[in-house]
Structures are given as structure tokens and as C-alpha cells.
Amino acid sequence: MKMAFSNPHITATAVEAQEFMDLSRRYRVTGVPKTIINDSVEILGGLPEDDFIAQAFPDLTATS
């Protein structure tokens, strides 16, 4: 993810859903990839970068 490289305040962790079933249940993983941001934004599936950013940060990408 390019943002993690350009901003030291952003971190990411990848978890193997089948090996960490407690986390899979906690975050209700029903498919992969599933991205969870600050326990509030959930994105299921792979998206093009622009679409991912729009879903992850809707306030930054909203048009007037």
C-alpha cells in the first residue's frame, strides 16, 4: 500500500484468517481480503487504489 510508505503514522498488519480464527470471528471475516481501519471502516474485497481510498477516507474524497 503506497500510503503506508509515504506516511510513518500509517501502519498495516496482515493476518491469515484460517490461522487466527479468534480474530476472524471478532471481525466477522466472511471473505478475503477484508480491510478494517481503526475498528470503524470495513472494506471487503480487492479494489482499485482510487476506490479503496474513497471508501477508506470518504471525508477526504467527497466532492462539493
PQR file of N, CA, C, O and H, with PARSE charges and radii, in Angstrom:
ATOM      1  N   MET A   1       0.856  -1.174   0.000 -0.4000 1.5000
ATOM      2  CA  MET A   1       0.000   0.000   0.000 -0.0000 2.0000
ATOM      3  C   MET A   1       0.898   1.232   0.000  0.5500 1.7000
ATOM      4  O   MET A   1       1.742   1.369   0.886 -0.5500 1.4000
ATOM      5  N   LYS A   2       0.744   2.105  -0.941 -0.4000 1.5000
ATOM      6  CA  LYS A   2       1.600   3.267  -1.086 -0.0000 2.0000
ATOM      7  C   LYS A   2       1.501   4.228   0.092  0.5500 1.7000
ATOM      8  O   LYS A   2       2.503   4.836   0.470 -0.5500 1.4000
ATOM      9  H   LYS A   2       0.058   1.994  -1.661  0.4000 1.0000
ATOM     10  N   MET A   3       0.318   4.380   0.679 -0.4000 1.5000
ATOM     11  CA  MET A   3       0.155   5.336   1.774 -0.0000 2.0000
ATOM     12  C   MET A   3       1.030   4.975   2.964  0.5500 1.7000
ATOM     13  O   MET A   3       1.563   5.866   3.624 -0.5500 1.4000
ATOM     14  H   MET A   3      -0.496   3.886   0.372  0.4000 1.0000
ATOM     15  N   ALA A   4       1.186   3.711   3.246 -0.4000 1.5000
ATOM     16  CA  ALA A   4       1.993   3.303   4.396 -0.0000 2.0000
ATOM     17  C   ALA A   4       3.447   3.691   4.200  0.5500 1.7000
ATOM     18  O   ALA A   4       4.140   4.005   5.167 -0.5500 1.4000
ATOM     19  H   ALA A   4       0.753   2.987   2.709  0.4000 1.0000
ATOM     20  N   PHE A   5       3.914   3.675   2.969 -0.4000 1.5000
ATOM     21  CA  PHE A   5       5.288   4.049   2.707 -0.0000 2.0000
ATOM     22  C   PHE A   5       5.486   5.557   2.758  0.5500 1.7000
ATOM     23  O   PHE A   5       6.580   6.025   3.072 -0.5500 1.4000
ATOM     24  H   PHE A   5       3.351   3.420   2.183  0.4000 1.0000
ATOM     25  N   SER A   6       4.458   6.312   2.459 -0.4000 1.5000
ATOM     26  CA  SER A   6       4.614   7.758   2.398 -0.0000 2.0000
ATOM     27  C   SER A   6       4.241   8.460   3.700  0.5500 1.7000
ATOM     28  O   SER A   6       4.468   9.662   3.836 -0.5500 1.4000
ATOM     29  H   SER A   6       3.569   5.932   2.204  0.4000 1.0000
ATOM     30  N   ASN A   7       3.671   7.727   4.661 -0.4000 1.5000
ATOM     31  CA  ASN A   7       3.264   8.339   5.914 -0.0000 2.0000
ATOM     32  C   ASN A   7       3.644   7.429   7.080  0.5500 1.7000
ATOM     33  O   ASN A   7       3.086   6.339   7.214 -0.5500 1.4000
ATOM     34  H   ASN A   7       3.487   6.750   4.550  0.4000 1.0000
ATOM     35  N   PRO A   8       4.579   7.854   7.922 -0.5600 1.5000
ATOM     36  CA  PRO A   8       5.007   6.996   9.028  0.2800 2.0000
ATOM     37  C   PRO A   8       3.934   6.787  10.097  0.5500 1.7000
ATOM     38  O   PRO A   8       4.119   5.961  10.990 -0.5500 1.4000
ATOM     39  N   HIS A   9       2.824   7.510  10.026 -0.4000 1.5000
ATOM     40  CA  HIS A   9       1.746   7.377  11.002 -0.0000 2.0000
ATOM     41  C   HIS A   9       0.738   6.300  10.612  0.5500 1.7000
ATOM     42  O   HIS A   9      -0.199   6.025  11.362 -0.5500 1.4000
ATOM     43  H   HIS A   9       2.673   8.182   9.301  0.4000 1.0000
ATOM     44  N   ILE A  10       0.923   5.698   9.456 -0.4000 1.5000
ATOM     45  CA  ILE A  10       0.026   4.644   8.985 -0.0000 2.0000
ATOM     46  C   ILE A  10       0.757   3.316   9.086  0.5500 1.7000
ATOM     47  O   ILE A  10       1.867   3.166   8.574 -0.5500 1.4000
ATOM     48  H   ILE A  10       1.684   5.922   8.847  0.4000 1.0000
ATOM     49  N   THR A  11       0.125   2.352   9.751 -0.4000 1.5000
ATOM     50  CA  THR A  11       0.685   1.011   9.833 -0.0000 2.0000
ATOM     51  C   THR A  11      -0.341   0.004   9.343  0.5500 1.7000
ATOM     52  O   THR A  11      -1.542   0.272   9.341 -0.5500 1.4000
ATOM     53  H   THR A  11      -0.776   2.474  10.166  0.4000 1.0000
ATOM     54  N   ALA A  12       0.141  -1.142   8.935 -0.4000 1.5000
ATOM     55  CA  ALA A  12      -0.749  -2.200   8.454 -0.0000 2.0000
ATOM     56  C   ALA A  12      -0.264  -3.537   8.989  0.5500 1.7000
ATOM     57  O   ALA A  12       0.935  -3.756   9.163 -0.5500 1.4000
ATOM     58  H   ALA A  12       1.117  -1.360   8.937  0.4000 1.0000
ATOM     59  N   THR A  13      -1.214  -4.425   9.245 -0.4000 1.5000
ATOM     60  CA  THR A  13      -0.902  -5.776   9.684 -0.0000 2.0000
ATOM     61  C   THR A  13      -1.734  -6.739   8.858  0.5500 1.7000
ATOM     62  O   THR A  13      -2.942  -6.549   8.717 -0.5500 1.4000
ATOM     63  H   THR A  13      -2.188  -4.247   9.104  0.4000 1.0000
ATOM     64  N   ALA A  14      -1.112  -7.760   8.313 -0.4000 1.5000
ATOM     65  CA  ALA A  14      -1.830  -8.800   7.572 -0.0000 2.0000
ATOM     66  C   ALA A  14      -1.965 -10.019   8.478  0.5500 1.7000
ATOM     67  O   ALA A  14      -1.008 -10.427   9.136 -0.5500 1.4000
ATOM     68  H   ALA A  14      -0.131  -7.915   8.427  0.4000 1.0000
ATOM     69  N   VAL A  15      -3.161 -10.592   8.503 -0.4000 1.5000
ATOM     70  CA  VAL A  15      -3.445 -11.744   9.355 -0.0000 2.0000
ATOM     71  C   VAL A  15      -4.022 -12.849   8.484  0.5500 1.7000
ATOM     72  O   VAL A  15      -4.914 -12.599   7.673 -0.5500 1.4000
ATOM     73  H   VAL A  15      -3.939 -10.261   7.969  0.4000 1.0000
ATOM     74  N   GLU A  16      -3.524 -14.064   8.643 -0.4000 1.5000
ATOM     75  CA  GLU A  16      -4.064 -15.221   7.948 -0.0000 2.0000
ATOM     76  C   GLU A  16      -5.346 -15.654   8.663  0.5500 1.7000
ATOM     77  O   GLU A  16      -5.303 -16.151   9.788 -0.5500 1.4000
ATOM     78  H   GLU A  16      -2.800 -14.267   9.302  0.4000 1.0000
ATOM     79  N   ALA A  17      -6.480 -15.459   7.995 -0.4000 1.5000
ATOM     80  CA  ALA A  17      -7.791 -15.692   8.622 -0.0000 2.0000
ATOM     81  C   ALA A  17      -7.957 -17.127   9.117  0.5500 1.7000
ATOM     82  O   ALA A  17      -8.570 -17.342  10.164 -0.5500 1.4000
ATOM     83  H   ALA A  17      -6.514 -15.055   7.081  0.4000 1.0000
ATOM     84  N   GLN A  18      -7.430 -18.111   8.395 -0.4000 1.5000
ATOM     85  CA  GLN A  18      -7.591 -19.512   8.792 -0.0000 2.0000
ATOM     86  C   GLN A  18      -6.715 -19.889   9.989  0.5500 1.7000
ATOM     87  O   GLN A  18      -7.015 -20.850  10.697 -0.5500 1.4000
ATOM     88  H   GLN A  18      -6.933 -17.936   7.545  0.4000 1.0000
ATOM     89  N   GLU A  19      -5.647 -19.146  10.215 -0.4000 1.5000
ATOM     90  CA  GLU A  19      -4.750 -19.460  11.329 -0.0000 2.0000
ATOM     91  C   GLU A  19      -5.126 -18.724  12.612  0.5500 1.7000
ATOM     92  O   GLU A  19      -4.762 -19.162  13.703 -0.5500 1.4000
ATOM     93  H   GLU A  19      -5.403 -18.365   9.640  0.4000 1.0000
ATOM     94  N   PHE A  20      -5.839 -17.629  12.496 -0.4000 1.5000
ATOM     95  CA  PHE A  20      -6.213 -16.828  13.655 -0.0000 2.0000
ATOM     96  C   PHE A  20      -7.735 -16.705  13.707  0.5500 1.7000
ATOM     97  O   PHE A  20      -8.303 -15.640  13.466 -0.5500 1.4000
ATOM     98  H   PHE A  20      -6.135 -17.273  11.610  0.4000 1.0000
ATOM     99  N   MET A  21      -8.366 -17.813  14.024 -0.4000 1.5000
ATOM    100  CA  MET A  21      -9.821 -17.882  13.995 -0.0000 2.0000
ATOM    101  C   MET A  21     -10.471 -16.931  14.995  0.5500 1.7000
ATOM    102  O   MET A  21     -11.573 -16.441  14.748 -0.5500 1.4000
ATOM    103  H   MET A  21      -7.904 -18.678  14.220  0.4000 1.0000
ATOM    104  N   ASP A  22      -9.807 -16.662  16.124 -0.4000 1.5000
ATOM    105  CA  ASP A  22     -10.379 -15.726  17.098 -0.0000 2.0000
ATOM    106  C   ASP A  22     -10.520 -14.333  16.493  0.5500 1.7000
ATOM    107  O   ASP A  22     -11.531 -13.664  16.707 -0.5500 1.4000
ATOM    108  H   ASP A  22      -8.912 -17.061  16.325  0.4000 1.0000
ATOM    109  N   LEU A  23      -9.526 -13.897  15.749 -0.4000 1.5000
ATOM    110  CA  LEU A  23      -9.626 -12.595  15.079 -0.0000 2.0000
ATOM    111  C   LEU A  23     -10.648 -12.632  13.946  0.5500 1.7000
ATOM    112  O   LEU A  23     -11.372 -11.660  13.729 -0.5500 1.4000
ATOM    113  H   LEU A  23      -8.705 -14.441  15.574  0.4000 1.0000
ATOM    114  N   SER A  24     -10.707 -13.741  13.232 -0.4000 1.5000
ATOM    115  CA  SER A  24     -11.691 -13.882  12.150 -0.0000 2.0000
ATOM    116  C   SER A  24     -13.112 -13.757  12.689  0.5500 1.7000
ATOM    117  O   SER A  24     -13.962 -13.108  12.080 -0.5500 1.4000
ATOM    118  H   SER A  24     -10.119 -14.530  13.409  0.4000 1.0000
ATOM    119  N   ARG A  25     -13.358 -14.382  13.830 -0.4000 1.5000
ATOM    120  CA  ARG A  25     -14.692 -14.274  14.437 -0.0000 2.0000
ATOM    121  C   ARG A  25     -14.935 -12.858  14.970  0.5500 1.7000
ATOM    122  O   ARG A  25     -16.016 -12.299  14.782 -0.5500 1.4000
ATOM    123  H   ARG A  25     -12.668 -14.910  14.325  0.4000 1.0000
ATOM    124  N   ARG A  26     -13.941 -12.288  15.627 -0.4000 1.5000
ATOM    125  CA  ARG A  26     -14.093 -10.939  16.202 -0.0000 2.0000
ATOM    126  C   ARG A  26     -14.468  -9.917  15.131  0.5500 1.7000
ATOM    127  O   ARG A  26     -15.328  -9.064  15.350 -0.5500 1.4000
ATOM    128  H   ARG A  26     -13.063 -12.742  15.780  0.4000 1.0000
ATOM    129  N   TYR A  27     -13.813 -10.010  13.967 -0.4000 1.5000
ATOM    130  CA  TYR A  27     -14.055  -9.040  12.901 -0.0000 2.0000
ATOM    131  C   TYR A  27     -15.012  -9.573  11.831  0.5500 1.7000
ATOM    132  O   TYR A  27     -15.156  -8.970  10.767 -0.5500 1.4000
ATOM    133  H   TYR A  27     -13.114 -10.702  13.788  0.4000 1.0000
ATOM    134  N   ARG A  28     -15.665 -10.702  12.114 -0.4000 1.5000
ATOM    135  CA  ARG A  28     -16.670 -11.285  11.215 -0.0000 2.0000
ATOM    136  C   ARG A  28     -16.156 -11.405   9.777  0.5500 1.7000
ATOM    137  O   ARG A  28     -16.790 -10.927   8.837 -0.5500 1.4000
ATOM    138  H   ARG A  28     -15.548 -11.192  12.978  0.4000 1.0000
ATOM    139  N   VAL A  29     -15.011 -12.043   9.628 -0.4000 1.5000
ATOM    140  CA  VAL A  29     -14.421 -12.229   8.302 -0.0000 2.0000
ATOM    141  C   VAL A  29     -15.193 -13.322   7.581  0.5500 1.7000
ATOM    142  O   VAL A  29     -15.216 -14.475   8.012 -0.5500 1.4000
ATOM    143  H   VAL A  29     -14.496 -12.430  10.392  0.4000 1.0000
ATOM    144  N   THR A  30     -15.828 -12.941   6.470 -0.4000 1.5000
ATOM    145  CA  THR A  30     -16.568 -13.904   5.654 -0.0000 2.0000
ATOM    146  C   THR A  30     -15.937 -14.066   4.289  0.5500 1.7000
ATOM    147  O   THR A  30     -16.339 -14.938   3.518 -0.5500 1.4000
ATOM    148  H   THR A  30     -15.809 -12.004   6.120  0.4000 1.0000
ATOM    149  N   GLY A  31     -14.963 -13.246   3.983 -0.4000 1.5000
ATOM    150  CA  GLY A  31     -14.247 -13.309   2.724 -0.0000 2.0000
ATOM    151  C   GLY A  31     -12.955 -12.523   2.854  0.5500 1.7000
ATOM    152  O   GLY A  31     -12.792 -11.695   3.751 -0.5500 1.4000
ATOM    153  H   GLY A  31     -14.636 -12.539   4.609  0.4000 1.0000
ATOM    154  N   VAL A  32     -12.046 -12.803   1.939 -0.4000 1.5000
ATOM    155  CA  VAL A  32     -10.771 -12.083   1.951 -0.0000 2.0000
ATOM    156  C   VAL A  32     -10.502 -11.539   0.564  0.5500 1.7000
ATOM    157  O   VAL A  32     -10.931 -12.154  -0.413 -0.5500 1.4000
ATOM    158  H   VAL A  32     -12.179 -13.476   1.211  0.4000 1.0000
ATOM    159  N   PRO A  33      -9.823 -10.432   0.430 -0.5600 1.5000
ATOM    160  CA  PRO A  33      -9.294  -9.640   1.533  0.2800 2.0000
ATOM    161  C   PRO A  33     -10.387  -8.833   2.237  0.5500 1.7000
ATOM    162  O   PRO A  33     -11.375  -8.429   1.625 -0.5500 1.4000
ATOM    163  N   LYS A  34     -10.187  -8.615   3.510 -0.4000 1.5000
ATOM    164  CA  LYS A  34     -11.052  -7.735   4.294 -0.0000 2.0000
ATOM    165  C   LYS A  34     -10.139  -6.751   5.002  0.5500 1.7000
ATOM    166  O   LYS A  34      -9.216  -7.148   5.713 -0.5500 1.4000
ATOM    167  H   LYS A  34      -9.384  -8.943   4.007  0.4000 1.0000
ATOM    168  N   THR A  35     -10.397  -5.477   4.808 -0.4000 1.5000
ATOM    169  CA  THR A  35      -9.591  -4.428   5.413 -0.0000 2.0000
ATOM    170  C   THR A  35     -10.420  -3.743   6.487  0.5500 1.7000
ATOM    171  O   THR A  35     -11.565  -3.359   6.249 -0.5500 1.4000
ATOM    172  H   THR A  35     -11.147  -5.154   4.230  0.4000 1.0000
ATOM    173  N   ILE A  36      -9.841  -3.595   7.659 -0.4000 1.5000
ATOM    174  CA  ILE A  36     -10.514  -2.918   8.766 -0.0000 2.0000
ATOM    175  C   ILE A  36      -9.637  -1.754   9.191  0.5500 1.7000
ATOM    176  O   ILE A  36      -8.453  -1.926   9.479 -0.5500 1.4000
ATOM    177  H   ILE A  36      -8.911  -3.907   7.853  0.4000 1.0000
ATOM    178  N   ILE A  37     -10.224  -0.579   9.225 -0.4000 1.5000
ATOM    179  CA  ILE A  37      -9.477   0.634   9.550 -0.0000 2.0000
ATOM    180  C   ILE A  37     -10.016   1.209  10.849  0.5500 1.7000
ATOM    181  O   ILE A  37     -11.178   1.603  10.937 -0.5500 1.4000
ATOM    182  H   ILE A  37     -11.186  -0.439   8.991  0.4000 1.0000
ATOM    183  N   ASN A  38      -9.147   1.249  11.858 -0.4000 1.5000
ATOM    184  CA  ASN A  38      -9.486   1.822  13.171 -0.0000 2.0000
ATOM    185  C   ASN A  38     -10.774   1.244  13.756  0.5500 1.7000
ATOM    186  O   ASN A  38     -11.524   1.958  14.422 -0.5500 1.4000
ATOM    187  H   ASN A  38      -8.203   0.928  11.786  0.4000 1.0000
ATOM    188  N   ASP A  39     -11.033  -0.020  13.518 -0.4000 1.5000
ATOM    189  CA  ASP A  39     -12.228  -0.704  14.026 -0.0000 2.0000
ATOM    190  C   ASP A  39     -13.532  -0.033  13.620  0.5500 1.7000
ATOM    191  O   ASP A  39     -14.568  -0.300  14.230 -0.5500 1.4000
ATOM    192  H   ASP A  39     -10.424  -0.600  12.977  0.4000 1.0000
ATOM    193  N   SER A  40     -13.512   0.838  12.600 -0.4000 1.5000
ATOM    194  CA  SER A  40     -14.750   1.513  12.228 -0.0000 2.0000
ATOM    195  C   SER A  40     -15.095   1.385  10.745  0.5500 1.7000
ATOM    196  O   SER A  40     -16.274   1.379  10.391 -0.5500 1.4000
ATOM    197  H   SER A  40     -12.671   1.055  12.105  0.4000 1.0000
ATOM    198  N   VAL A  41     -14.103   1.284   9.884 -0.4000 1.5000
ATOM    199  CA  VAL A  41     -14.352   1.156   8.449 -0.0000 2.0000
ATOM    200  C   VAL A  41     -13.991  -0.257   8.031  0.5500 1.7000
ATOM    201  O   VAL A  41     -12.903  -0.740   8.343 -0.5500 1.4000
ATOM    202  H   VAL A  41     -13.146   1.288  10.172  0.4000 1.0000
ATOM    203  N   GLU A  42     -14.901  -0.925   7.325 -0.4000 1.5000
ATOM    204  CA  GLU A  42     -14.644  -2.273   6.832 -0.0000 2.0000
ATOM    205  C   GLU A  42     -14.822  -2.289   5.317  0.5500 1.7000
ATOM    206  O   GLU A  42     -15.838  -1.840   4.787 -0.5500 1.4000
ATOM    207  H   GLU A  42     -15.785  -0.532   7.072  0.4000 1.0000
ATOM    208  N   ILE A  43     -13.807  -2.818   4.635 -0.4000 1.5000
ATOM    209  CA  ILE A  43     -13.843  -2.923   3.178 -0.0000 2.0000
ATOM    210  C   ILE A  43     -13.615  -4.380   2.827  0.5500 1.7000
ATOM    211  O   ILE A  43     -12.583  -4.950   3.181 -0.5500 1.4000
ATOM    212  H   ILE A  43     -12.981  -3.183   5.066  0.4000 1.0000
ATOM    213  N   LEU A  44     -14.566  -4.985   2.136 -0.4000 1.5000
ATOM    214  CA  LEU A  44     -14.460  -6.381   1.759 -0.0000 2.0000
ATOM    215  C   LEU A  44     -14.148  -6.485   0.274  0.5500 1.7000
ATOM    216  O   LEU A  44     -14.840  -5.902  -0.560 -0.5500 1.4000
ATOM    217  H   LEU A  44     -15.404  -4.522   1.849  0.4000 1.0000
ATOM    218  N   GLY A  45     -13.112  -7.224  -0.041 -0.4000 1.5000
ATOM    219  CA  GLY A  45     -12.732  -7.446  -1.427 -0.0000 2.0000
ATOM    220  C   GLY A  45     -11.591  -6.548  -1.858  0.5500 1.7000
ATOM    221  O   GLY A  45     -11.242  -5.575  -1.189 -0.5500 1.4000
ATOM    222  H   GLY A  45     -12.550  -7.698   0.637  0.4000 1.0000
ATOM    223  N   GLY A  46     -11.027  -6.903  -2.986 -0.4000 1.5000
ATOM    224  CA  GLY A  46      -9.954  -6.105  -3.560 -0.0000 2.0000
ATOM    225  C   GLY A  46     -10.533  -4.998  -4.415  0.5500 1.7000
ATOM    226  O   GLY A  46     -11.462  -5.222  -5.190 -0.5500 1.4000
ATOM    227  H   GLY A  46     -11.310  -7.693  -3.529  0.4000 1.0000
ATOM    228  N   LEU A  47      -9.987  -3.812  -4.275 -0.4000 1.5000
ATOM    229  CA  LEU A  47     -10.470  -2.660  -5.031 -0.0000 2.0000
ATOM    230  C   LEU A  47      -9.303  -1.951  -5.709  0.5500 1.7000
ATOM    231  O   LEU A  47      -8.169  -2.033  -5.237 -0.5500 1.4000
ATOM    232  H   LEU A  47      -9.232  -3.630  -3.645  0.4000 1.0000
ATOM    233  N   PRO A  48      -9.571  -1.256  -6.808 -0.5600 1.5000
ATOM    234  CA  PRO A  48      -8.539  -0.371  -7.360  0.2800 2.0000
ATOM    235  C   PRO A  48      -8.177   0.691  -6.317  0.5500 1.7000
ATOM    236  O   PRO A  48      -9.003   1.051  -5.478 -0.5500 1.4000
ATOM    237  N   GLU A  49      -6.957   1.181  -6.375 -0.4000 1.5000
ATOM    238  CA  GLU A  49      -6.459   2.099  -5.350 -0.0000 2.0000
ATOM    239  C   GLU A  49      -7.368   3.306  -5.121  0.5500 1.7000
ATOM    240  O   GLU A  49      -7.645   3.650  -3.971 -0.5500 1.4000
ATOM    241  H   GLU A  49      -6.286   0.889  -7.057  0.4000 1.0000
ATOM    242  N   ASP A  50      -7.837   3.954  -6.184 -0.4000 1.5000
ATOM    243  CA  ASP A  50      -8.695   5.137  -6.025 -0.0000 2.0000
ATOM    244  C   ASP A  50     -10.004   4.793  -5.308  0.5500 1.7000
ATOM    245  O   ASP A  50     -10.471   5.564  -4.470 -0.5500 1.4000
ATOM    246  H   ASP A  50      -7.612   3.675  -7.117  0.4000 1.0000
ATOM    247  N   ASP A  51     -10.592   3.648  -5.630 -0.4000 1.5000
ATOM    248  CA  ASP A  51     -11.830   3.225  -4.976 -0.0000 2.0000
ATOM    249  C   ASP A  51     -11.589   2.888  -3.508  0.5500 1.7000
ATOM    250  O   ASP A  51     -12.405   3.208  -2.644 -0.5500 1.4000
ATOM    251  H   ASP A  51     -10.212   3.021  -6.310  0.4000 1.0000
ATOM    252  N   PHE A  52     -10.450   2.233  -3.234 -0.4000 1.5000
ATOM    253  CA  PHE A  52     -10.110   1.904  -1.853 -0.0000 2.0000
ATOM    254  C   PHE A  52      -9.973   3.176  -1.022  0.5500 1.7000
ATOM    255  O   PHE A  52     -10.522   3.258   0.076 -0.5500 1.4000
ATOM    256  H   PHE A  52      -9.786   1.973  -3.935  0.4000 1.0000
ATOM    257  N   ILE A  53      -9.259   4.152  -1.528 -0.4000 1.5000
ATOM    258  CA  ILE A  53      -9.061   5.412  -0.805 -0.0000 2.0000
ATOM    259  C   ILE A  53     -10.396   6.113  -0.588  0.5500 1.7000
ATOM    260  O   ILE A  53     -10.635   6.667   0.486 -0.5500 1.4000
ATOM    261  H   ILE A  53      -8.813   4.085  -2.421  0.4000 1.0000
ATOM    262  N   ALA A  54     -11.265   6.097  -1.589 -0.4000 1.5000
ATOM    263  CA  ALA A  54     -12.573   6.736  -1.455 -0.0000 2.0000
ATOM    264  C   ALA A  54     -13.406   6.080  -0.354  0.5500 1.7000
ATOM    265  O   ALA A  54     -14.110   6.772   0.380 -0.5500 1.4000
ATOM    266  H   ALA A  54     -11.071   5.647  -2.461  0.4000 1.0000
ATOM    267  N   GLN A  55     -13.332   4.749  -0.233 -0.4000 1.5000
ATOM    268  CA  GLN A  55     -14.086   4.065   0.821 -0.0000 2.0000
ATOM    269  C   GLN A  55     -13.423   4.217   2.183  0.5500 1.7000
ATOM    270  O   GLN A  55     -14.104   4.342   3.201 -0.5500 1.4000
ATOM    271  H   GLN A  55     -12.760   4.187  -0.830  0.4000 1.0000
ATOM    272  N   ALA A  56     -12.101   4.206   2.199 -0.4000 1.5000
ATOM    273  CA  ALA A  56     -11.377   4.282   3.473 -0.0000 2.0000
ATOM    274  C   ALA A  56     -11.442   5.673   4.078  0.5500 1.7000
ATOM    275  O   ALA A  56     -11.482   5.822   5.299 -0.5500 1.4000
ATOM    276  H   ALA A  56     -11.548   4.104   1.372  0.4000 1.0000
ATOM    277  N   PHE A  57     -11.452   6.690   3.228 -0.4000 1.5000
ATOM    278  CA  PHE A  57     -11.416   8.080   3.686 -0.0000 2.0000
ATOM    279  C   PHE A  57     -12.484   8.917   2.976  0.5500 1.7000
ATOM    280  O   PHE A  57     -12.147   9.816   2.204 -0.5500 1.4000
ATOM    281  H   PHE A  57     -11.419   6.569   2.236  0.4000 1.0000
ATOM    282  N   PRO A  58     -13.751   8.637   3.224 -0.5600 1.5000
ATOM    283  CA  PRO A  58     -14.813   9.333   2.473  0.2800 2.0000
ATOM    284  C   PRO A  58     -14.803  10.849   2.681  0.5500 1.7000
ATOM    285  O   PRO A  58     -15.171  11.588   1.768 -0.5500 1.4000
ATOM    286  N   ASP A  59     -14.399  11.325   3.842 -0.4000 1.5000
ATOM    287  CA  ASP A  59     -14.369  12.770   4.083 -0.0000 2.0000
ATOM    288  C   ASP A  59     -13.313  13.459   3.245  0.5500 1.7000
ATOM    289  O   ASP A  59     -13.468  14.630   2.900 -0.5500 1.4000
ATOM    290  H   ASP A  59     -14.101  10.725   4.584  0.4000 1.0000
ATOM    291  N   LEU A  60     -12.242  12.756   2.910 -0.4000 1.5000
ATOM    292  CA  LEU A  60     -11.177  13.363   2.123 -0.0000 2.0000
ATOM    293  C   LEU A  60     -11.479  13.373   0.647  0.5500 1.7000
ATOM    294  O   LEU A  60     -10.938  14.193  -0.096 -0.5500 1.4000
ATOM    295  H   LEU A  60     -12.116  11.805   3.190  0.4000 1.0000
ATOM    296  N   THR A  61     -12.341  12.467   0.210 -0.4000 1.5000
ATOM    297  CA  THR A  61     -12.590  12.320  -1.222 -0.0000 2.0000
ATOM    298  C   THR A  61     -13.967  12.827  -1.646  0.5500 1.7000
ATOM    299  O   THR A  61     -14.312  12.749  -2.825 -0.5500 1.4000
ATOM    300  H   THR A  61     -12.780  11.801   0.814  0.4000 1.0000
ATOM    301  N   ALA A  62     -14.756  13.344  -0.709 -0.4000 1.5000
ATOM    302  CA  ALA A  62     -16.094  13.850  -1.056 -0.0000 2.0000
ATOM    303  C   ALA A  62     -15.975  15.078  -1.938  0.5500 1.7000
ATOM    304  O   ALA A  62     -15.138  15.952  -1.715 -0.5500 1.4000
ATOM    305  H   ALA A  62     -14.475  13.408   0.249  0.4000 1.0000
ATOM    306  N   THR A  63     -16.827  15.121  -2.938 -0.4000 1.5000
ATOM    307  CA  THR A  63     -16.846  16.285  -3.814 -0.0000 2.0000
ATOM    308  C   THR A  63     -17.886  17.277  -3.356  0.5500 1.7000
ATOM    309  O   THR A  63     -18.922  16.896  -2.809 -0.5500 1.4000
ATOM    310  H   THR A  63     -17.508  14.410  -3.119  0.4000 1.0000
ATOM    311  N   SER A  64     -17.620  18.522  -3.573 -0.4000 1.5000
ATOM    312  CA  SER A  64     -18.548  19.588  -3.133 -0.0000 2.0000
ATOM    313  C   SER A  64     -19.663  19.775  -4.130  0.5500 1.7000
ATOM    314  O   SER A  64     -20.534  20.622  -3.930 -0.5500 1.4000
ATOM    315  H   SER A  64     -16.779  18.831  -4.017  0.4000 1.0000
TER
END
